Amino acid sequence: MRGILREWYLYIPPISWMVYVAHYARRREPAYSSLSNWDKIDRNMADVDFNLKIIAGNFIWMVVIMVIGYGRILIFK
């Protein structure tokens, strides 16, 4: 089976990163409704920051996968 799945090992880092993120995002304490307004703002900003890290991590791995794939195409033409 040729094609994208031949480089299956390249997908391990982004998938493991997303599993870690899903596990981390599940942890929510204390209950959101019991927080003061400033604490709610702090938590929302932390969530935004965390989501940006997720996007950046997945984007970096996407670029790595594309560079490796394109490099192989150029080398083994």
C-alpha positions in Angstrom: 0.0 0.0 0.0 1.8 3.0 -1.3 1.0 6.6 -0.6 0.4 8.6 2.6 -0.1 5.6 4.9 3.4 4.4 4.1 4.8 7.1 6.4 2.4 6.2 9.2 5.1 6.9 11.8 4.9 10.7 11.0 1.4 10.8 12.4 2.4 9.5 15.9 3.5 12.9 17.3 0.4 15.0 16.3 -1.9 12.2 17.4 -0.2 11.7 20.7 -0.2 15.5 21.1 -4.0 15.6 20.5 -4.6 12.8 23.0 -2.6 14.6 25.6 -4.5 17.8 24.9 -7.9 16.1 25.2 -6.8 14.5 28.5 -5.6 17.9 29.8 -8.7 19.8 28.7 -11.0 17.4 30.5 -9.5 18.5 33.9 -11.7 21.4 35.0 -11.6 22.5 38.6 -13.3 24.3 40.4 -16.8 24.5 38.8 -16.9 27.4 36.3 -20.1 28.9 37.7 -18.6 29.3 41.2 -15.7 31.5 40.1 -15.6 35.3 40.4 -15.6 37.3 37.2 -11.8 37.9 37.2 -11.2 34.2 37.7 -13.5 33.4 34.7 -11.5 35.9 32.6 -8.3 34.3 33.7 -9.5 30.8 32.9 -10.8 31.9 29.4 -7.5 33.6 28.6 -5.7 30.4 29.7 -8.0 28.4 27.5 -7.2 30.7 24.5 -3.5 30.4 25.2 -3.7 26.6 25.5 -5.7 26.4 22.2 -3.1 28.5 20.5 -0.4 26.0 21.7 -2.5 23.1 20.3 -2.8 24.9 16.9 0.9 25.8 16.8 1.9 22.3 17.8 -0.2 20.7 15.1 0.8 23.3 12.5 4.5 22.6 13.2 4.0 18.9 12.7 2.1 19.5 9.6 5.0 21.5 8.2 7.5 18.8 9.3 5.4 16.1 7.5 5.1 18.2 4.4 8.8 19.0 4.3 9.8 15.4 4.7 7.3 14.2 2.1 8.2 16.9 -0.4 11.9 16.3 0.2 11.5 12.6 -0.5 9.7 13.4 -3.7 12.5 15.7 -4.8 15.3 13.2 -3.8 13.7 10.0 -5.2 12.2 11.5 -8.4 
